[in-house]
Amino acid sequence: MARIVVIGAGLGAMAAAARLAVAGHRVTVYERTGTYGGAVGRFAREGFAFDTGPGLLHLPAVYRDLFVKTGKEPLEECVALAQVDPASRHVFADGTRVDLPNASRAGTVAALDAALGAGAGERWGDFLVRAREAWDRTRRPLLEEPQPADPAPLAREPYPALKAGLLRRPTATLAQVGARELRDPRLAALLDAYAWSYGFDPATAPASAVVLPYMEQTFGSWYVSGGIRALADAVFERCRKRRVEFVFDTPVEGVLEKDGRAVGVRLAGGETVEADHVVSGAPVPALYEEHVVEWGHGDDGPHHQANRTGRVTVCLALRGAREAEAVHRTVVHAAGERPTVTVLRPDDPALRPDAEHESVTVTATVRTSPEPDRDWGRDGEAFADRMVEAAAEAVPGLRERLLWRQVRTPEDVRRDTGSAEVPGPALAGARGLLLPAANRSPLPGLWFAGGWSHPGGGLAHAGMSGALVAGLIVEGADFRGSQ
């Protein structure tokens, strides 16, 4: 039985902790804040409740596998899951609206043809066929296997080049895919919105980001009753049942090294804890300040993952019942000074005081670089005003119904999680700049799990990172990845 210290209580770290405990190891989690879940937060006030991190779950098979492998109760006995249908409503700058069904290629093609004109659905369907090629080429190495020691092959673009006459013209960015292949500004905006929702700027994201809409439209979108925070609650309880120990309000300041191996951690205040393995679920500043390890890869050497985006979230408490024809998720695309926003309106009694009120969450992705000087304390409310203006396109009578709002900026995210940025999932191409840190660190005995490590950010990806780390520790060199 090994002694294992886990740094942080995010979803990826807890997924690793539960799997390691089931394998017979003694696992202790040190969390710098007073609660678990990491970015999967909750804001509650006056009977209203809001998810402050992800609002939907994609690839629920990741957490089904976690619960099957760590106990007798399957995931659906611990949380209630429901497919979101329609998966999303899109409101474009010209006023056009379209509802896209959940996990139905034919239904999506028909909906786009009906809303945007004949041929729009066919172009989107052809695009998804090419996106599937990129998915098939990268699914195993990017999601299900440990990152290879030489990640250079993953730095090459997997999206197939489109023929231009007799030649194949390479496509460097996602925005170029939209302009060249979709040939409709609304379809291009639809594609862009998927990139923004995962924290990528389509103008700089590689063409391989096509796997993001492919993944959602193929495998569907799911809602967890009670909000995504309920999933964090369930994973935490599974860890406790497997006798994982949690120590809250206890920051880890560094990793102890002896004879070229990680042998424990140093807590705030100087106390040390010995361990046979250390699993870091969050970037510990001392790790890279002291050059123990760097984060991410690229052709110019290791560095932090290159995307620099965060999120602004506005929680809206509304009087009045949710109308019958409302949809769960609406994306209102940018128009003028208004940003693209995602409006979530779950029909969930657990999130509202009573049937005569409604909780609505509005999110927008923003650049945290190259705009490092933005003062969110000064600019946050003004930006939230524009977000609410956009959200009014999705919520009838929003201004008249508004009781109060709570604004969360990237600085609030930094306070709660340690970073203003939200990590995106790993993407191939882009010279390897969007590959996060490998799960196996250069320092033996130190491992990385969670959104900042392979295979990247997002609920599903974080859960997969936990599975990969547990497999590497338990099975060692024989581990070849998830099945």
C-alpha positions in Angstrom: 0.0 0.0 0.0 1.5 3.3 -1.1 1.1 6.7 0.6 -0.3 9.1 -2.0 -0.8 12.8 -1.6 -3.2 14.6 -4.0 -2.9 18.4 -4.3 -6.3 20.0 -4.9 -9.8 18.6 -4.8 -10.9 19.4 -8.4 -12.8 16.8 -10.4 -9.7 15.3 -12.1 -7.8 15.1 -8.8 -10.8 13.4 -7.0 -11.2 11.0 -10.0 -7.6 9.9 -9.5 -8.0 9.7 -5.7 -11.0 7.4 -5.9 -9.4 5.1 -8.3 -6.1 4.9 -6.4 -8.0 4.3 -3.1 -9.9 1.4 -4.7 -6.5 0.0 -5.8 -5.5 -0.2 -2.1 -3.5 2.9 -1.6 -3.8 5.4 1.3 -4.8 8.7 -0.3 -4.9 12.1 1.3 -6.2 15.2 -0.5 -4.9 18.6 0.5 -7.1 21.5 -0.8 -6.2 25.1 -0.3 -9.9 26.3 -0.1 -12.7 25.2 2.2 -14.5 23.0 -0.3 -14.1 20.5 -3.2 -14.9 20.7 -6.9 -12.3 23.2 -8.1 -13.9 25.2 -11.0 -17.2 23.3 -10.5 -18.6 25.9 -8.1 -21.9 27.0 -6.8 -23.4 30.4 -5.9 -26.5 30.5 -3.8 -28.6 33.4 -2.5 -32.2 33.8 -1.4 -33.3 30.4 -2.6 -31.6 30.8 -6.1 -28.7 28.6 -7.0 -26.3 28.8 -10.0 -23.4 26.7 -11.4 -20.4 29.0 -11.6 -18.4 26.6 -13.7 -19.6 24.2 -16.5 -23.3 23.9 -16.9 -23.6 20.8 -19.1 -21.9 17.5 -19.2 -20.5 15.9 -22.4 -19.2 12.4 -22.7 -20.9 11.1 -19.5 -19.3 7.7 -20.2 -16.2 9.1 -18.5 -18.0 9.4 -15.1 -20.0 6.2 -15.7 -16.7 4.4 -16.0 -15.4 6.1 -12.8 -18.4 5.0 -10.8 -18.3 1.4 -12.2 -14.6 1.1 -11.3 -14.9 2.5 -7.8 -18.0 1.0 -6.3 -21.3 -0.9 -6.7 -23.5 2.1 -7.3 -23.5 3.3 -10.9 -23.5 7.0 -11.8 -27.2 7.2 -12.4 -27.9 5.9 -8.9 -25.9 8.8 -7.5 -27.1 11.6 -9.8 -29.9 12.0 -12.3 -28.8 12.7 -15.9 -31.1 14.0 -18.7 -30.3 14.7 -22.3 -30.8 18.3 -23.3 -33.1 18.5 -26.3 -32.8 20.7 -28.2 -29.1 20.7 -27.5 -29.0 24.4 -28.2 -30.9 27.3 -29.7 -28.8 29.8 -31.8 -29.7 33.4 -32.3 -27.6 35.0 -35.0 -26.7 38.7 -35.5 -29.3 39.1 -38.3 -32.1 37.7 -36.0 -32.2 34.2 -37.6 -32.9 31.5 -35.0 -32.3 27.8 -35.2 -32.8 24.9 -32.7 -30.3 22.1 -33.0 -31.4 18.6 -31.8 -29.4 16.6 -29.4 -27.1 14.0 -31.1 -28.9 13.8 -34.4 -26.9 14.5 -37.6 -30.0 14.2 -39.8 -32.0 16.5 -37.5 -29.3 19.1 -37.4 -29.0 19.1 -41.2 -32.7 19.5 -41.6 -32.9 22.3 -39.0 -30.1 24.3 -40.6 -31.7 23.9 -44.1 -35.0 25.1 -42.7 -33.5 28.1 -40.9 -30.6 29.2 -43.1 -31.7 28.0 -46.5 -31.3 25.0 -48.7 -27.7 23.7 -48.8 -26.7 25.0 -45.4 -27.3 21.7 -43.7 -25.5 19.8 -46.4 -22.4 22.0 -46.0 -22.4 21.5 -42.2 -22.9 17.8 -42.6 -20.0 17.5 -45.1 -17.9 19.6 -42.6 -18.7 17.1 -39.8 -17.6 14.2 -42.0 -14.1 15.8 -42.3 -14.2 16.6 -38.5 -14.7 12.9 -37.9 -11.5 12.2 -39.7 -9.7 14.6 -37.2 -11.5 12.9 -34.3 -10.6 9.4 -35.4 -6.9 10.4 -35.8 -6.6 12.0 -32.4 -9.1 10.3 -30.1 -6.8 7.7 -28.7 -3.6 9.7 -28.3 -5.3 12.9 -27.1 -8.0 11.4 -24.8 -7.5 7.7 -23.9 -3.7 7.2 -23.8 -0.9 8.8 -21.8 0.8 11.6 -23.7 3.7 10.1 -25.6 7.2 10.8 -24.6 7.7 12.5 -27.9 4.5 14.5 -28.6 5.8 15.9 -31.9 3.4 13.8 -34.0 0.5 15.5 -32.2 1.9 18.9 -33.2 0.8 18.1 -36.8 -2.6 19.2 -38.0 -5.0 16.2 -38.3 -7.8 18.0 -40.1 -7.9 17.0 -43.8 -7.0 19.7 -46.3 -9.8 20.6 -48.7 -9.1 20.4 -52.4 -8.8 23.7 -54.3 -8.8 22.6 -57.9 -6.2 19.9 -58.3 -4.3 21.0 -55.2 -5.0 20.6 -51.5 -5.0 23.9 -49.7 -4.0 23.6 -46.0 -6.3 25.2 -43.5 -4.4 26.7 -40.5 -7.2 28.0 -38.2 -10.7 27.2 -37.3 -11.9 30.6 -38.6 -10.5 29.7 -42.0 -12.4 26.4 -41.9 -15.6 28.4 -41.4 -14.9 31.0 -44.1 -13.6 28.6 -46.8 -15.9 25.6 -46.2 -19.1 26.7 -44.7 -19.6 29.8 -46.9 -22.3 31.4 -44.7 -21.5 33.9 -41.9 -24.1 32.2 -39.7 -22.6 28.8 -40.1 -19.2 30.3 -39.5 -20.5 31.9 -36.3 -22.0 28.6 -35.2 -18.6 26.9 -35.6 -16.9 29.8 -33.8 -19.2 29.5 -30.9 -18.1 26.0 -30.2 -14.5 27.2 -30.0 -15.3 30.1 -27.7 -17.3 27.8 -25.4 -14.2 25.7 -24.8 -12.0 28.7 -24.3 -10.4 29.0 -27.7 -10.3 32.1 -30.0 -11.3 30.7 -33.5 -9.0 33.2 -35.1 -6.0 31.5 -33.5 -7.4 28.0 -32.7 -6.1 25.3 -35.1 -8.4 23.6 -37.6 -8.3 20.5 -35.3 -10.7 22.3 -33.0 -13.4 20.9 -35.4 -13.4 17.9 -33.0 -15.3 20.1 -30.4 -18.6 20.5 -32.4 -18.2 16.9 -33.7 -18.0 15.6 -30.1 -21.0 17.5 -28.9 -23.2 16.8 -31.9 -22.3 13.1 -32.0 -22.4 12.2 -28.3 -24.8 14.7 -27.0 -25.2 17.2 -24.1 -26.4 16.2 -20.7 -27.7 18.0 -17.6 -27.2 16.8 -14.1 -30.3 17.4 -11.9 -29.4 19.9 -9.2 -26.7 21.4 -11.4 -23.2 20.2 -12.3 -22.3 20.8 -8.6 -24.3 17.7 -7.9 -21.8 15.7 -9.9 -18.9 17.1 -7.8 -20.9 16.2 -4.7 -21.3 12.6 -5.9 -17.6 12.2 -6.8 -16.6 13.6 -3.4 -18.9 11.2 -1.6 -17.5 8.3 -3.7 -14.0 9.3 -2.6 -15.1 9.4 1.1 -16.7 5.9 0.8 -13.4 4.7 -0.6 -11.8 6.2 2.6 -10.0 9.0 0.8 -9.0 11.6 3.5 -9.6 15.3 2.7 -7.8 18.2 4.5 -9.3 21.5 3.5 -8.0 25.1 4.0 -4.5 23.7 3.6 -2.4 25.0 0.7 0.5 23.0 -0.6 3.5 25.3 -1.2 5.9 22.8 -2.7 6.9 19.3 -3.6 9.7 17.6 -1.6 12.4 16.1 -3.7 15.1 13.6 -2.6 17.6 11.6 -4.7 15.8 12.8 -7.9 12.3 11.7 -6.8 9.2 13.4 -5.3 8.9 12.2 -1.7 6.2 14.4 -0.3 4.9 17.9 0.0 5.4 21.0 2.0 2.3 22.6 3.4 1.7 26.3 4.2 3.4 27.0 7.5 6.3 24.7 6.8 4.8 21.3 7.8 6.0 18.4 5.6 4.1 15.3 4.6 5.9 12.2 3.2 4.5 10.3 0.3 5.4 7.6 -2.2 3.6 9.5 -5.0 2.4 13.0 -5.3 -0.5 13.8 -7.7 -0.9 17.5 -8.5 -4.4 18.5 -9.5 -3.5 22.1 -9.9 -0.5 24.1 -11.0 1.6 24.6 -7.8 3.6 27.8 -8.4 6.7 26.5 -6.7 6.9 23.6 -9.2 7.7 25.9 -12.1 9.2 28.8 -10.2 11.8 26.4 -9.0 12.0 24.7 -12.4 11.0 21.3 -11.1 8.7 21.1 -14.1 7.3 23.2 -16.9 3.7 23.1 -18.2 2.9 22.3 -21.8 4.9 21.7 -24.9 5.8 23.5 -28.2 8.4 23.6 -30.9 10.3 26.3 -29.0 10.4 24.3 -25.7 8.1 23.6 -22.8 5.8 26.3 -21.5 2.3 26.8 -20.2 -0.6 25.9 -22.5 -0.9 28.7 -25.0 -4.6 29.7 -24.9 -5.2 32.7 -22.6 -8.9 33.0 -22.0 -11.2 33.2 -19.0 -14.9 33.5 -18.4 -17.3 36.1 -17.1 -20.4 34.7 -15.6 -23.6 36.6 -14.7 -26.1 34.9 -12.4 -29.6 36.3 -12.9 -32.4 35.9 -10.3 -35.7 36.4 -12.1 -39.3 36.8 -10.9 -41.9 35.0 -13.0 -42.1 31.4 -14.2 -40.0 30.0 -17.0 -42.2 30.0 -20.1 -43.2 26.6 -21.5 -41.4 27.0 -24.9 -38.1 28.0 -23.2 -35.0 25.9 -24.1 -32.2 24.9 -21.8 -29.3 26.5 -23.7 -29.3 29.5 -26.0 -26.3 30.9 -27.7 -26.7 34.5 -28.7 -24.1 35.4 -31.2 -22.1 38.6 -31.2 -23.7 41.7 -32.7 -22.1 45.1 -32.5 -20.6 45.7 -29.1 -22.4 42.7 -27.6 -20.3 39.6 -27.1 -21.3 36.0 -27.9 -23.0 34.7 -24.7 -24.4 31.3 -23.6 -27.7 31.5 -21.7 -28.5 28.5 -19.5 -32.1 28.2 -18.3 -32.4 24.7 -16.6 -36.0 23.8 -15.6 -34.8 22.6 -12.2 -36.7 23.1 -9.0 -33.5 22.7 -7.0 -32.2 26.0 -8.4 -35.1 28.3 -7.7 -37.1 29.4 -4.6 -40.4 28.3 -6.2 -42.2 27.8 -9.5 -42.8 31.6 -9.8 -39.1 32.4 -10.1 -36.2 31.3 -12.4 -32.4 31.1 -12.1 -30.5 32.0 -15.3 -26.8 31.8 -15.9 -25.1 33.9 -18.7 -21.5 33.2 -19.7 -19.0 34.8 -22.1 -15.4 33.8 -22.9 -12.9 36.7 -22.8 -9.3 37.0 -23.5 -7.0 37.3 -20.5 -4.0 37.9 -22.8 -3.0 40.0 -24.8 -5.2 42.2 -22.6 -3.5 41.7 -19.2 -4.2 45.3 -18.1 -8.0 45.0 -18.1 -9.4 46.1 -14.7 -12.2 43.7 -14.0 -13.1 45.6 -10.8 -13.7 48.6 -12.9 -14.9 47.1 -16.2 -16.8 44.0 -15.0 -20.2 45.6 -14.5 -20.1 47.4 -17.8 -19.2 44.2 -19.6 -22.0 42.4 -17.7 -24.4 45.0 -18.9 -23.6 44.0 -22.5 -24.0 40.3 -21.7 -27.4 40.9 -20.1 -28.4 42.9 -23.2 -27.5 39.9 -25.3 -29.3 37.5 -23.0 -32.5 39.5 -23.4 -32.7 37.9 -26.9 -33.1 34.5 -25.2 -35.3 35.4 -22.2 -38.5 37.3 -22.8 -39.1 40.3 -20.5 -35.7 39.8 -18.9 -35.2 43.5 -17.8 -38.6 43.6 -16.2 -38.2 40.3 -14.5 -34.7 40.9 -13.1 -34.6 40.9 -9.2 -30.8 41.0 -8.9 -27.6 39.8 -10.5 -24.2 38.5 -9.4 -21.2 39.1 -11.7 -18.1 36.8 -11.6 -15.1 37.9 -13.5 -11.8 36.1 -14.2 -10.4 37.7 -11.1 -13.1 35.9 -9.0 -12.1 32.7 -10.8 -8.5 33.4 -9.8 -9.5 33.9 -6.2 -11.4 30.6 -6.1 -9.2 28.3 -8.2 -5.7 30.0 -8.3 -5.9 31.0 -12.0 -8.0 33.5 -13.9 -7.7 31.4 -17.0 -9.9 28.4 -17.8 -7.9 25.5 -19.3 -9.1 24.2 -22.7 -9.0 20.6 -23.9 -5.9 19.4 -25.6 -5.8 20.0 -29.4 -3.5 18.6 -32.0 -1.8 20.9 -34.5 -0.8 24.4 -33.6 2.9 23.3 -33.4 2.0 21.6 -30.1 1.2 24.8 -28.3 -2.2 23.5 -27.1 -0.9 20.3 -25.6 -1.0 20.6 -21.8 1.5 19.0 -19.4 1.9 15.2 -19.6 0.5 13.2 -16.7 3.9 11.8 -15.9 6.2 14.7 -14.9 9.9 14.8 -15.5 10.4 14.3 -11.7 9.7 10.6 -10.8 6.9 10.2 -8.3 5.2 13.4 -9.3 2.1 13.2 -11.5 -0.4 15.6 -13.0 -4.2 15.2 -13.1 -7.0 17.7 -13.9 -7.7 20.4 -16.5 -4.1 21.8 -16.6 -2.7 18.4 -17.6 -3.3 15.9 -20.4 -5.9 15.6 -21.9 -6.8 19.2 -20.9 -9.8 21.1 -19.5 -13.5 20.4 -19.3 -15.4 17.9 -17.1 -14.9 14.9 -19.4 -11.2 15.6 -20.0 -10.5 16.2 -16.3 -12.1 12.8 -15.5 -10.0 11.1 -18.2 -6.8 12.7 -16.7 -7.7 11.1 -13.3 -8.1 7.7 -15.0 -4.8 8.0 -16.8 -2.8 9.0 -13.7 -4.3 6.2 -11.7 -3.5 3.7 -14.4 0.1 4.9 -14.6 0.6 4.6 -10.9 -1.2 1.3 -10.5 -0.1 -0.5 -13.6 3.2 1.3 -14.2 5.0 0.9 -17.6 2.5 -1.7 -18.7 -0.3 0.9 -18.8 -1.4 1.7 -22.3 -4.5 3.8 -21.7 -8.2 3.6 -21.0 -10.2 0.9 -22.8 
